[in-house]
Each structure stands twice: as structure tokens, then as C-alpha cells.
Amino acid sequence: MDLRNYSPYFDPEHLSALTAAFDAAWQNVRERTGAVDANRAGVLKQKLAQLILASACNGQRDPQRLRDIALRGVLAAEAKLPDRPAQ
């Protein structure tokens, strides 16, 4: 999900904060989950972006808080999934 698509709704400073939060969250997810296939990566990225956008729409603008909120949501969802076979 390209956060630049939301530029009509956020000023450049806020859009920069959203992008920074997404990039930091994705790096953290990759470190925690290891290698994932392209489909799973797409799902995880979309979920991160959705959580960041939802939080931003509720007034959150701090990149670290946005990252933390998105990480909690994605990692909690990942923990609930059954173990996937090694690929």
C-alpha cells in the first residue's frame, strides 16, 4: 500500500511521519518474522499501513507511536496464526 496515495488527506509533514512509521514497522516485522513469501509480505504491509492510517485518522501523528500501534496489531495477529510449514 503506497501511503503517498493519501497525500490529499495529510499535509507533507504528516505524510512523512506516516511513511517513517511504516518503514520502521516493516523493518521490525521482517526482523521478527524472518523470510516470508511475497504474498504474506503483501498482507503484512497492507495491515501495517491500515493500522497506521487508522491511527493517524484518529489524530496520532508521532511516528514512533504510529509504529508501535501498528506493530502491536500485526504481531498480535501473527501470534494467533497456526504455525506455518517451513518453505
PyMOL Python script that loads the backbone (N, CA, C, O; Angstrom):
from pymol import cmd

cmd.read_pdbstr("""\
ATOM      1  N   MET A   1       0.854  -1.170   0.000  1.00  0.00           N
ATOM      2  CA  MET A   1       0.000   0.000   0.000  1.00  0.00           C
ATOM      3  C   MET A   1       0.899   1.232   0.000  1.00  0.00           C
ATOM      4  O   MET A   1       1.753   1.387   0.874  1.00  0.00           O
ATOM      5  N   ASP A   2       0.707   2.085  -0.962  1.00  0.00           N
ATOM      6  CA  ASP A   2       1.533   3.277  -1.094  1.00  0.00           C
ATOM      7  C   ASP A   2       0.869   4.418  -0.327  1.00  0.00           C
ATOM      8  O   ASP A   2      -0.199   4.896  -0.708  1.00  0.00           O
ATOM      9  N   LEU A   3       1.507   4.843   0.746  1.00  0.00           N
ATOM     10  CA  LEU A   3       0.931   5.891   1.577  1.00  0.00           C
ATOM     11  C   LEU A   3       0.855   7.234   0.847  1.00  0.00           C
ATOM     12  O   LEU A   3       0.103   8.118   1.259  1.00  0.00           O
ATOM     13  N   ARG A   4       1.617   7.394  -0.219  1.00  0.00           N
ATOM     14  CA  ARG A   4       1.546   8.640  -0.990  1.00  0.00           C
ATOM     15  C   ARG A   4       0.173   8.821  -1.628  1.00  0.00           C
ATOM     16  O   ARG A   4      -0.206   9.939  -1.976  1.00  0.00           O
ATOM     17  N   ASN A   5      -0.569   7.738  -1.783  1.00  0.00           N
ATOM     18  CA  ASN A   5      -1.931   7.842  -2.315  1.00  0.00           C
ATOM     19  C   ASN A   5      -2.836   8.665  -1.396  1.00  0.00           C
ATOM     20  O   ASN A   5      -3.901   9.125  -1.807  1.00  0.00           O
ATOM     21  N   TYR A   6      -2.401   8.843  -0.158  1.00  0.00           N
ATOM     22  CA  TYR A   6      -3.206   9.568   0.823  1.00  0.00           C
ATOM     23  C   TYR A   6      -2.751  11.012   0.994  1.00  0.00           C
ATOM     24  O   TYR A   6      -3.156  11.687   1.941  1.00  0.00           O
ATOM     25  N   SER A   7      -1.913  11.485   0.082  1.00  0.00           N
ATOM     26  CA  SER A   7      -1.413  12.854   0.177  1.00  0.00           C
ATOM     27  C   SER A   7      -2.516  13.917   0.163  1.00  0.00           C
ATOM     28  O   SER A   7      -2.308  14.985   0.738  1.00  0.00           O
ATOM     29  N   PRO A   8      -3.680  13.684  -0.461  1.00  0.00           N
ATOM     30  CA  PRO A   8      -4.734  14.699  -0.371  1.00  0.00           C
ATOM     31  C   PRO A   8      -5.298  14.866   1.049  1.00  0.00           C
ATOM     32  O   PRO A   8      -5.931  15.877   1.351  1.00  0.00           O
ATOM     33  N   TYR A   9      -5.069  13.879   1.910  1.00  0.00           N
ATOM     34  CA  TYR A   9      -5.672  13.888   3.234  1.00  0.00           C
ATOM     35  C   TYR A   9      -4.711  14.295   4.344  1.00  0.00           C
ATOM     36  O   TYR A   9      -5.141  14.609   5.454  1.00  0.00           O
ATOM     37  N   PHE A  10      -3.414  14.290   4.051  1.00  0.00           N
ATOM     38  CA  PHE A  10      -2.406  14.630   5.050  1.00  0.00           C
ATOM     39  C   PHE A  10      -1.446  15.646   4.459  1.00  0.00           C
ATOM     40  O   PHE A  10      -1.112  15.584   3.276  1.00  0.00           O
ATOM     41  N   ASP A  11      -1.004  16.581   5.287  1.00  0.00           N
ATOM     42  CA  ASP A  11      -0.015  17.529   4.781  1.00  0.00           C
ATOM     43  C   ASP A  11       1.332  16.807   4.664  1.00  0.00           C
ATOM     44  O   ASP A  11       1.492  15.715   5.208  1.00  0.00           O
ATOM     45  N   PRO A  12       2.295  17.401   3.966  1.00  0.00           N
ATOM     46  CA  PRO A  12       3.576  16.709   3.721  1.00  0.00           C
ATOM     47  C   PRO A  12       4.292  16.255   4.996  1.00  0.00           C
ATOM     48  O   PRO A  12       4.896  15.183   5.017  1.00  0.00           O
ATOM     49  N   GLU A  13       4.228  17.052   6.044  1.00  0.00           N
ATOM     50  CA  GLU A  13       4.888  16.674   7.303  1.00  0.00           C
ATOM     51  C   GLU A  13       4.255  15.425   7.899  1.00  0.00           C
ATOM     52  O   GLU A  13       4.959  14.519   8.345  1.00  0.00           O
ATOM     53  N   HIS A  14       2.934  15.379   7.907  1.00  0.00           N
ATOM     54  CA  HIS A  14       2.242  14.211   8.460  1.00  0.00           C
ATOM     55  C   HIS A  14       2.440  12.980   7.575  1.00  0.00           C
ATOM     56  O   HIS A  14       2.597  11.868   8.078  1.00  0.00           O
ATOM     57  N   LEU A  15       2.430  13.180   6.281  1.00  0.00           N
ATOM     58  CA  LEU A  15       2.663  12.067   5.369  1.00  0.00           C
ATOM     59  C   LEU A  15       4.070  11.504   5.563  1.00  0.00           C
ATOM     60  O   LEU A  15       4.275  10.293   5.477  1.00  0.00           O
ATOM     61  N   SER A  16       5.022  12.372   5.822  1.00  0.00           N
ATOM     62  CA  SER A  16       6.390  11.933   6.108  1.00  0.00           C
ATOM     63  C   SER A  16       6.431  11.099   7.395  1.00  0.00           C
ATOM     64  O   SER A  16       7.145  10.100   7.468  1.00  0.00           O
ATOM     65  N   ALA A  17       5.665  11.513   8.404  1.00  0.00           N
ATOM     66  CA  ALA A  17       5.599  10.761   9.664  1.00  0.00           C
ATOM     67  C   ALA A  17       4.972   9.387   9.437  1.00  0.00           C
ATOM     68  O   ALA A  17       5.424   8.396  10.010  1.00  0.00           O
ATOM     69  N   LEU A  18       3.935   9.327   8.604  1.00  0.00           N
ATOM     70  CA  LEU A  18       3.291   8.047   8.308  1.00  0.00           C
ATOM     71  C   LEU A  18       4.259   7.107   7.595  1.00  0.00           C
ATOM     72  O   LEU A  18       4.335   5.919   7.907  1.00  0.00           O
ATOM     73  N   THR A  19       4.988   7.652   6.646  1.00  0.00           N
ATOM     74  CA  THR A  19       5.943   6.848   5.882  1.00  0.00           C
ATOM     75  C   THR A  19       7.075   6.358   6.777  1.00  0.00           C
ATOM     76  O   THR A  19       7.487   5.202   6.682  1.00  0.00           O
ATOM     77  N   ALA A  20       7.578   7.232   7.646  1.00  0.00           N
ATOM     78  CA  ALA A  20       8.637   6.835   8.575  1.00  0.00           C
ATOM     79  C   ALA A  20       8.150   5.731   9.505  1.00  0.00           C
ATOM     80  O   ALA A  20       8.874   4.772   9.773  1.00  0.00           O
ATOM     81  N   ALA A  21       6.928   5.867   9.994  1.00  0.00           N
ATOM     82  CA  ALA A  21       6.357   4.842  10.875  1.00  0.00           C
ATOM     83  C   ALA A  21       6.217   3.515  10.146  1.00  0.00           C
ATOM     84  O   ALA A  21       6.552   2.464  10.693  1.00  0.00           O
ATOM     85  N   PHE A  22       5.723   3.557   8.916  1.00  0.00           N
ATOM     86  CA  PHE A  22       5.555   2.336   8.129  1.00  0.00           C
ATOM     87  C   PHE A  22       6.908   1.664   7.884  1.00  0.00           C
ATOM     88  O   PHE A  22       7.047   0.459   8.094  1.00  0.00           O
ATOM     89  N   ASP A  23       7.897   2.429   7.445  1.00  0.00           N
ATOM     90  CA  ASP A  23       9.215   1.860   7.148  1.00  0.00           C
ATOM     91  C   ASP A  23       9.834   1.214   8.386  1.00  0.00           C
ATOM     92  O   ASP A  23      10.388   0.117   8.307  1.00  0.00           O
ATOM     93  N   ALA A  24       9.739   1.895   9.526  1.00  0.00           N
ATOM     94  CA  ALA A  24      10.296   1.352  10.773  1.00  0.00           C
ATOM     95  C   ALA A  24       9.538   0.103  11.209  1.00  0.00           C
ATOM     96  O   ALA A  24      10.147  -0.870  11.654  1.00  0.00           O
ATOM     97  N   ALA A  25       8.221   0.125  11.084  1.00  0.00           N
ATOM     98  CA  ALA A  25       7.411  -1.035  11.474  1.00  0.00           C
ATOM     99  C   ALA A  25       7.715  -2.226  10.576  1.00  0.00           C
ATOM    100  O   ALA A  25       7.855  -3.347  11.065  1.00  0.00           O
ATOM    101  N   TRP A  26       7.819  -1.999   9.267  1.00  0.00           N
ATOM    102  CA  TRP A  26       8.093  -3.093   8.348  1.00  0.00           C
ATOM    103  C   TRP A  26       9.463  -3.699   8.624  1.00  0.00           C
ATOM    104  O   TRP A  26       9.612  -4.920   8.587  1.00  0.00           O
ATOM    105  N   GLN A  27      10.456  -2.877   8.896  1.00  0.00           N
ATOM    106  CA  GLN A  27      11.787  -3.396   9.220  1.00  0.00           C
ATOM    107  C   GLN A  27      11.720  -4.271  10.474  1.00  0.00           C
ATOM    108  O   GLN A  27      12.345  -5.330  10.531  1.00  0.00           O
ATOM    109  N   ASN A  28      10.971  -3.829  11.461  1.00  0.00           N
ATOM    110  CA  ASN A  28      10.832  -4.595  12.699  1.00  0.00           C
ATOM    111  C   ASN A  28      10.121  -5.922  12.450  1.00  0.00           C
ATOM    112  O   ASN A  28      10.530  -6.957  12.976  1.00  0.00           O
ATOM    113  N   VAL A  29       9.063  -5.893  11.654  1.00  0.00           N
ATOM    114  CA  VAL A  29       8.325  -7.129  11.336  1.00  0.00           C
ATOM    115  C   VAL A  29       9.241  -8.114  10.620  1.00  0.00           C
ATOM    116  O   VAL A  29       9.245  -9.304  10.934  1.00  0.00           O
ATOM    117  N   ARG A  30      10.013  -7.623   9.662  1.00  0.00           N
ATOM    118  CA  ARG A  30      10.929  -8.508   8.922  1.00  0.00           C
ATOM    119  C   ARG A  30      11.957  -9.134   9.851  1.00  0.00           C
ATOM    120  O   ARG A  30      12.290 -10.310   9.706  1.00  0.00           O
ATOM    121  N   GLU A  31      12.461  -8.357  10.802  1.00  0.00           N
ATOM    122  CA  GLU A  31      13.439  -8.895  11.751  1.00  0.00           C
ATOM    123  C   GLU A  31      12.812  -9.960  12.642  1.00  0.00           C
ATOM    124  O   GLU A  31      13.464 -10.946  12.983  1.00  0.00           O
ATOM    125  N   ARG A  32      11.568  -9.771  13.016  1.00  0.00           N
ATOM    126  CA  ARG A  32      10.897 -10.704  13.926  1.00  0.00           C
ATOM    127  C   ARG A  32      10.363 -11.949  13.231  1.00  0.00           C
ATOM    128  O   ARG A  32      10.355 -13.034  13.812  1.00  0.00           O
ATOM    129  N   THR A  33       9.919 -11.793  11.991  1.00  0.00           N
ATOM    130  CA  THR A  33       9.279 -12.924  11.319  1.00  0.00           C
ATOM    131  C   THR A  33      10.215 -13.672  10.381  1.00  0.00           C
ATOM    132  O   THR A  33       9.909 -14.786   9.957  1.00  0.00           O
ATOM    133  N   GLY A  34      11.352 -13.071  10.054  1.00  0.00           N
ATOM    134  CA  GLY A  34      12.262 -13.719   9.118  1.00  0.00           C
ATOM    135  C   GLY A  34      11.711 -13.636   7.707  1.00  0.00           C
ATOM    136  O   GLY A  34      10.899 -12.766   7.392  1.00  0.00           O
ATOM    137  N   ALA A  35      12.153 -14.536   6.877  1.00  0.00           N
ATOM    138  CA  ALA A  35      11.746 -14.526   5.468  1.00  0.00           C
ATOM    139  C   ALA A  35      10.282 -14.961   5.351  1.00  0.00           C
ATOM    140  O   ALA A  35       9.864 -15.956   5.942  1.00  0.00           O
ATOM    141  N   VAL A  36       9.530 -14.200   4.587  1.00  0.00           N
ATOM    142  CA  VAL A  36       8.148 -14.568   4.286  1.00  0.00           C
ATOM    143  C   VAL A  36       7.971 -14.485   2.775  1.00  0.00           C
ATOM    144  O   VAL A  36       8.670 -13.735   2.094  1.00  0.00           O
ATOM    145  N   ASP A  37       7.033 -15.260   2.266  1.00  0.00           N
ATOM    146  CA  ASP A  37       6.812 -15.220   0.821  1.00  0.00           C
ATOM    147  C   ASP A  37       6.178 -13.884   0.423  1.00  0.00           C
ATOM    148  O   ASP A  37       5.705 -13.131   1.275  1.00  0.00           O
ATOM    149  N   ALA A  38       6.177 -13.608  -0.860  1.00  0.00           N
ATOM    150  CA  ALA A  38       5.714 -12.315  -1.369  1.00  0.00           C
ATOM    151  C   ALA A  38       4.254 -12.048  -1.009  1.00  0.00           C
ATOM    152  O   ALA A  38       3.895 -10.915  -0.691  1.00  0.00           O
ATOM    153  N   ASN A  39       3.419 -13.069  -1.055  1.00  0.00           N
ATOM    154  CA  ASN A  39       2.004 -12.882  -0.717  1.00  0.00           C
ATOM    155  C   ASN A  39       1.840 -12.488   0.746  1.00  0.00           C
ATOM    156  O   ASN A  39       1.092 -11.566   1.072  1.00  0.00           O
ATOM    157  N   ARG A  40       2.546 -13.197   1.623  1.00  0.00           N
ATOM    158  CA  ARG A  40       2.452 -12.894   3.062  1.00  0.00           C
ATOM    159  C   ARG A  40       3.018 -11.508   3.346  1.00  0.00           C
ATOM    160  O   ARG A  40       2.468 -10.772   4.165  1.00  0.00           O
ATOM    161  N   ALA A  41       4.109 -11.147   2.680  1.00  0.00           N
ATOM    162  CA  ALA A  41       4.695  -9.819   2.858  1.00  0.00           C
ATOM    163  C   ALA A  41       3.685  -8.744   2.463  1.00  0.00           C
ATOM    164  O   ALA A  41       3.557  -7.728   3.146  1.00  0.00           O
ATOM    165  N   GLY A  42       2.974  -8.966   1.369  1.00  0.00           N
ATOM    166  CA  GLY A  42       1.968  -8.009   0.934  1.00  0.00           C
ATOM    167  C   GLY A  42       0.852  -7.839   1.947  1.00  0.00           C
ATOM    168  O   GLY A  42       0.397  -6.724   2.201  1.00  0.00           O
ATOM    169  N   VAL A  43       0.417  -8.940   2.522  1.00  0.00           N
ATOM    170  CA  VAL A  43      -0.643  -8.898   3.533  1.00  0.00           C
ATOM    171  C   VAL A  43      -0.160  -8.140   4.767  1.00  0.00           C
ATOM    172  O   VAL A  43      -0.877  -7.297   5.307  1.00  0.00           O
ATOM    173  N   LEU A  44       1.054  -8.444   5.206  1.00  0.00           N
ATOM    174  CA  LEU A  44       1.593  -7.773   6.386  1.00  0.00           C
ATOM    175  C   LEU A  44       1.770  -6.279   6.150  1.00  0.00           C
ATOM    176  O   LEU A  44       1.447  -5.468   7.018  1.00  0.00           O
ATOM    177  N   LYS A  45       2.277  -5.915   4.986  1.00  0.00           N
ATOM    178  CA  LYS A  45       2.461  -4.500   4.663  1.00  0.00           C
ATOM    179  C   LYS A  45       1.121  -3.770   4.624  1.00  0.00           C
ATOM    180  O   LYS A  45       1.002  -2.651   5.122  1.00  0.00           O
ATOM    181  N   GLN A  46       0.125  -4.401   4.038  1.00  0.00           N
ATOM    182  CA  GLN A  46      -1.192  -3.778   3.957  1.00  0.00           C
ATOM    183  C   GLN A  46      -1.768  -3.569   5.352  1.00  0.00           C
ATOM    184  O   GLN A  46      -2.338  -2.517   5.641  1.00  0.00           O
ATOM    185  N   LYS A  47      -1.620  -4.566   6.213  1.00  0.00           N
ATOM    186  CA  LYS A  47      -2.139  -4.447   7.576  1.00  0.00           C
ATOM    187  C   LYS A  47      -1.414  -3.343   8.335  1.00  0.00           C
ATOM    188  O   LYS A  47      -2.049  -2.564   9.046  1.00  0.00           O
ATOM    189  N   LEU A  48      -0.096  -3.268   8.195  1.00  0.00           N
ATOM    190  CA  LEU A  48       0.656  -2.190   8.839  1.00  0.00           C
ATOM    191  C   LEU A  48       0.143  -0.828   8.380  1.00  0.00           C
ATOM    192  O   LEU A  48      -0.119   0.057   9.195  1.00  0.00           O
ATOM    193  N   ALA A  49       0.003  -0.675   7.073  1.00  0.00           N
ATOM    194  CA  ALA A  49      -0.452   0.604   6.523  1.00  0.00           C
ATOM    195  C   ALA A  49      -1.857   0.948   7.021  1.00  0.00           C
ATOM    196  O   ALA A  49      -2.124   2.098   7.370  1.00  0.00           O
ATOM    197  N   GLN A  50      -2.744  -0.027   7.055  1.00  0.00           N
ATOM    198  CA  GLN A  50      -4.107   0.226   7.521  1.00  0.00           C
ATOM    199  C   GLN A  50      -4.118   0.683   8.977  1.00  0.00           C
ATOM    200  O   GLN A  50      -4.838   1.614   9.336  1.00  0.00           O
ATOM    201  N   LEU A  51      -3.323   0.029   9.804  1.00  0.00           N
ATOM    202  CA  LEU A  51      -3.272   0.399  11.220  1.00  0.00           C
ATOM    203  C   LEU A  51      -2.678   1.795  11.406  1.00  0.00           C
ATOM    204  O   LEU A  51      -3.153   2.567  12.239  1.00  0.00           O
ATOM    205  N   ILE A  52      -1.651   2.115  10.638  1.00  0.00           N
ATOM    206  CA  ILE A  52      -1.040   3.437  10.720  1.00  0.00           C
ATOM    207  C   ILE A  52      -2.027   4.501  10.252  1.00  0.00           C
ATOM    208  O   ILE A  52      -2.180   5.535  10.902  1.00  0.00           O
ATOM    209  N   LEU A  53      -2.691   4.256   9.135  1.00  0.00           N
ATOM    210  CA  LEU A  53      -3.665   5.221   8.630  1.00  0.00           C
ATOM    211  C   LEU A  53      -4.832   5.412   9.603  1.00  0.00           C
ATOM    212  O   LEU A  53      -5.271   6.540   9.827  1.00  0.00           O
ATOM    213  N   ALA A  54      -5.324   4.342  10.169  1.00  0.00           N
ATOM    214  CA  ALA A  54      -6.430   4.447  11.122  1.00  0.00           C
ATOM    215  C   ALA A  54      -6.017   5.263  12.342  1.00  0.00           C
ATOM    216  O   ALA A  54      -6.782   6.100  12.822  1.00  0.00           O
ATOM    217  N   SER A  55      -4.825   5.022  12.834  1.00  0.00           N
ATOM    218  CA  SER A  55      -4.339   5.776  13.990  1.00  0.00           C
ATOM    219  C   SER A  55      -4.139   7.246  13.641  1.00  0.00           C
ATOM    220  O   SER A  55      -4.449   8.129  14.441  1.00  0.00           O
ATOM    221  N   ALA A  56      -3.622   7.502  12.449  1.00  0.00           N
ATOM    222  CA  ALA A  56      -3.420   8.882  12.013  1.00  0.00           C
ATOM    223  C   ALA A  56      -4.760   9.598  11.853  1.00  0.00           C
ATOM    224  O   ALA A  56      -4.878  10.777  12.190  1.00  0.00           O
ATOM    225  N   CYS A  57      -5.758   8.898  11.346  1.00  0.00           N
ATOM    226  CA  CYS A  57      -7.088   9.495  11.197  1.00  0.00           C
ATOM    227  C   CYS A  57      -7.716   9.811  12.555  1.00  0.00           C
ATOM    228  O   CYS A  57      -8.591  10.671  12.656  1.00  0.00           O
ATOM    229  N   ASN A  58      -7.267   9.116  13.588  1.00  0.00           N
ATOM    230  CA  ASN A  58      -7.744   9.374  14.952  1.00  0.00           C
ATOM    231  C   ASN A  58      -6.883  10.408  15.668  1.00  0.00           C
ATOM    232  O   ASN A  58      -7.051  10.641  16.865  1.00  0.00           O
ATOM    233  N   GLY A  59      -5.959  11.029  14.932  1.00  0.00           N
ATOM    234  CA  GLY A  59      -5.192  12.137  15.495  1.00  0.00           C
ATOM    235  C   GLY A  59      -3.757  11.843  15.872  1.00  0.00           C
ATOM    236  O   GLY A  59      -3.017  12.764  16.216  1.00  0.00           O
ATOM    237  N   GLN A  60      -3.344  10.600  15.820  1.00  0.00           N
ATOM    238  CA  GLN A  60      -1.962  10.270  16.187  1.00  0.00           C
ATOM    239  C   GLN A  60      -1.024  10.707  15.076  1.00  0.00           C
ATOM    240  O   GLN A  60      -1.257  10.381  13.912  1.00  0.00           O
ATOM    241  N   ARG A  61       0.027  11.434  15.408  1.00  0.00           N
ATOM    242  CA  ARG A  61       0.963  11.912  14.395  1.00  0.00           C
ATOM    243  C   ARG A  61       2.408  11.541  14.697  1.00  0.00           C
ATOM    244  O   ARG A  61       3.272  11.671  13.830  1.00  0.00           O
ATOM    245  N   ASP A  62       2.680  11.083  15.908  1.00  0.00           N
ATOM    246  CA  ASP A  62       4.051  10.744  16.290  1.00  0.00           C
ATOM    247  C   ASP A  62       4.477   9.452  15.591  1.00  0.00           C
ATOM    248  O   ASP A  62       3.833   8.419  15.771  1.00  0.00           O
ATOM    249  N   PRO A  63       5.560   9.494  14.792  1.00  0.00           N
ATOM    250  CA  PRO A  63       5.970   8.290  14.044  1.00  0.00           C
ATOM    251  C   PRO A  63       6.263   7.085  14.928  1.00  0.00           C
ATOM    252  O   PRO A  63       5.949   5.956  14.552  1.00  0.00           O
ATOM    253  N   GLN A  64       6.861   7.306  16.099  1.00  0.00           N
ATOM    254  CA  GLN A  64       7.172   6.173  16.986  1.00  0.00           C
ATOM    255  C   GLN A  64       5.904   5.546  17.538  1.00  0.00           C
ATOM    256  O   GLN A  64       5.800   4.322  17.620  1.00  0.00           O
ATOM    257  N   ARG A  65       4.938   6.375  17.918  1.00  0.00           N
ATOM    258  CA  ARG A  65       3.672   5.836  18.417  1.00  0.00           C
ATOM    259  C   ARG A  65       2.919   5.111  17.305  1.00  0.00           C
ATOM    260  O   ARG A  65       2.350   4.043  17.531  1.00  0.00           O
ATOM    261  N   LEU A  66       2.916   5.688  16.110  1.00  0.00           N
ATOM    262  CA  LEU A  66       2.267   5.028  14.976  1.00  0.00           C
ATOM    263  C   LEU A  66       2.900   3.671  14.710  1.00  0.00           C
ATOM    264  O   LEU A  66       2.200   2.683  14.487  1.00  0.00           O
ATOM    265  N   ARG A  67       4.226   3.626  14.733  1.00  0.00           N
ATOM    266  CA  ARG A  67       4.947   2.362  14.533  1.00  0.00           C
ATOM    267  C   ARG A  67       4.553   1.352  15.600  1.00  0.00           C
ATOM    268  O   ARG A  67       4.242   0.202  15.293  1.00  0.00           O
ATOM    269  N   ASP A  68       4.567   1.788  16.855  1.00  0.00           N
ATOM    270  CA  ASP A  68       4.253   0.876  17.958  1.00  0.00           C
ATOM    271  C   ASP A  68       2.833   0.332  17.866  1.00  0.00           C
ATOM    272  O   ASP A  68       2.604  -0.854  18.105  1.00  0.00           O
ATOM    273  N   ILE A  69       1.897   1.181  17.527  1.00  0.00           N
ATOM    274  CA  ILE A  69       0.497   0.759  17.396  1.00  0.00           C
ATOM    275  C   ILE A  69       0.365  -0.283  16.282  1.00  0.00           C
ATOM    276  O   ILE A  69      -0.285  -1.313  16.459  1.00  0.00           O
ATOM    277  N   ALA A  70       0.982  -0.008  15.146  1.00  0.00           N
ATOM    278  CA  ALA A  70       0.912  -0.935  14.011  1.00  0.00           C
ATOM    279  C   ALA A  70       1.587  -2.263  14.343  1.00  0.00           C
ATOM    280  O   ALA A  70       1.065  -3.328  14.013  1.00  0.00           O
ATOM    281  N   LEU A  71       2.738  -2.198  14.992  1.00  0.00           N
ATOM    282  CA  LEU A  71       3.447  -3.429  15.361  1.00  0.00           C
ATOM    283  C   LEU A  71       2.622  -4.289  16.310  1.00  0.00           C
ATOM    284  O   LEU A  71       2.518  -5.503  16.131  1.00  0.00           O
ATOM    285  N   ARG A  72       2.040  -3.653  17.315  1.00  0.00           N
ATOM    286  CA  ARG A  72       1.213  -4.427  18.264  1.00  0.00           C
ATOM    287  C   ARG A  72       0.096  -5.146  17.525  1.00  0.00           C
ATOM    288  O   ARG A  72      -0.165  -6.321  17.781  1.00  0.00           O
ATOM    289  N   GLY A  73      -0.562  -4.446  16.613  1.00  0.00           N
ATOM    290  CA  GLY A  73      -1.669  -5.057  15.873  1.00  0.00           C
ATOM    291  C   GLY A  73      -1.228  -6.203  14.989  1.00  0.00           C
ATOM    292  O   GLY A  73      -1.852  -7.264  14.992  1.00  0.00           O
ATOM    293  N   VAL A  74      -0.166  -6.005  14.235  1.00  0.00           N
ATOM    294  CA  VAL A  74       0.294  -7.034  13.298  1.00  0.00           C
ATOM    295  C   VAL A  74       0.906  -8.219  14.035  1.00  0.00           C
ATOM    296  O   VAL A  74       0.616  -9.367  13.699  1.00  0.00           O
ATOM    297  N   LEU A  75       1.737  -7.964  15.022  1.00  0.00           N
ATOM    298  CA  LEU A  75       2.389  -9.062  15.726  1.00  0.00           C
ATOM    299  C   LEU A  75       1.396  -9.855  16.569  1.00  0.00           C
ATOM    300  O   LEU A  75       1.549 -11.067  16.726  1.00  0.00           O
ATOM    301  N   ALA A  76       0.397  -9.195  17.103  1.00  0.00           N
ATOM    302  CA  ALA A  76      -0.642  -9.913  17.847  1.00  0.00           C
ATOM    303  C   ALA A  76      -1.417 -10.829  16.906  1.00  0.00           C
ATOM    304  O   ALA A  76      -1.724 -11.967  17.261  1.00  0.00           O
ATOM    305  N   ALA A  77      -1.731 -10.344  15.720  1.00  0.00           N
ATOM    306  CA  ALA A  77      -2.440 -11.167  14.741  1.00  0.00           C
ATOM    307  C   ALA A  77      -1.575 -12.340  14.294  1.00  0.00           C
ATOM    308  O   ALA A  77      -2.079 -13.452  14.134  1.00  0.00           O
ATOM    309  N   GLU A  78      -0.288 -12.110  14.093  1.00  0.00           N
ATOM    310  CA  GLU A  78       0.630 -13.180  13.685  1.00  0.00           C
ATOM    311  C   GLU A  78       0.734 -14.256  14.759  1.00  0.00           C
ATOM    312  O   GLU A  78       0.825 -15.443  14.445  1.00  0.00           O
ATOM    313  N   ALA A  79       0.722 -13.848  16.017  1.00  0.00           N
ATOM    314  CA  ALA A  79       0.852 -14.808  17.114  1.00  0.00           C
ATOM    315  C   ALA A  79      -0.357 -15.738  17.189  1.00  0.00           C
ATOM    316  O   ALA A  79      -0.253 -16.854  17.699  1.00  0.00           O
ATOM    317  N   LYS A  80      -1.498 -15.283  16.685  1.00  0.00           N
ATOM    318  CA  LYS A  80      -2.720 -16.093  16.730  1.00  0.00           C
ATOM    319  C   LYS A  80      -2.799 -17.100  15.591  1.00  0.00           C
ATOM    320  O   LYS A  80      -3.618 -18.018  15.627  1.00  0.00           O
ATOM    321  N   LEU A  81      -1.951 -16.931  14.580  1.00  0.00           N
ATOM    322  CA  LEU A  81      -1.996 -17.848  13.440  1.00  0.00           C
ATOM    323  C   LEU A  81      -1.325 -19.171  13.805  1.00  0.00           C
ATOM    324  O   LEU A  81      -0.359 -19.189  14.568  1.00  0.00           O
ATOM    325  N   PRO A  82      -1.832 -20.273  13.265  1.00  0.00           N
ATOM    326  CA  PRO A  82      -1.151 -21.546  13.496  1.00  0.00           C
ATOM    327  C   PRO A  82       0.224 -21.516  12.818  1.00  0.00           C
ATOM    328  O   PRO A  82       0.442 -20.792  11.846  1.00  0.00           O
ATOM    329  N   ASP A  83       1.124 -22.309  13.348  1.00  0.00           N
ATOM    330  CA  ASP A  83       2.447 -22.400  12.731  1.00  0.00           C
ATOM    331  C   ASP A  83       2.316 -22.797  11.290  1.00  0.00           C
ATOM    332  O   ASP A  83       1.550 -23.695  10.939  1.00  0.00           O
ATOM    333  N   ARG A  84       3.080 -22.110  10.447  1.00  0.00           N
ATOM    334  CA  ARG A  84       3.075 -22.423   9.025  1.00  0.00           C
ATOM    335  C   ARG A  84       4.256 -23.346   8.723  1.00  0.00           C
ATOM    336  O   ARG A  84       5.314 -23.206   9.336  1.00  0.00           O
ATOM    337  N   PRO A  85       4.095 -24.273   7.805  1.00  0.00           N
ATOM    338  CA  PRO A  85       5.213 -25.150   7.469  1.00  0.00           C
ATOM    339  C   PRO A  85       6.369 -24.345   6.885  1.00  0.00           C
ATOM    340  O   PRO A  85       6.159 -23.316   6.243  1.00  0.00           O
ATOM    341  N   ALA A  86       7.583 -24.821   7.112  1.00  0.00           N
ATOM    342  CA  ALA A  86       8.768 -24.170   6.558  1.00  0.00           C
ATOM    343  C   ALA A  86       8.690 -24.218   5.051  1.00  0.00           C
ATOM    344  O   ALA A  86       8.187 -25.175   4.463  1.00  0.00           O
ATOM    345  N   GLN A  87       9.210 -23.142   4.426  1.00  0.00           N
ATOM    346  CA  GLN A  87       9.158 -23.075   2.971  1.00  0.00           C
ATOM    347  C   GLN A  87      10.512 -23.209   2.377  1.00  0.00           C
ATOM    348  O   GLN A  87      10.657 -23.174   1.155  1.00  0.00           O
TER     349      GLN A  87
END
""", "prot")
cmd.dss("prot")
cmd.show_as("cartoon", "prot")
cmd.util.cbc("prot")
cmd.orient("prot")
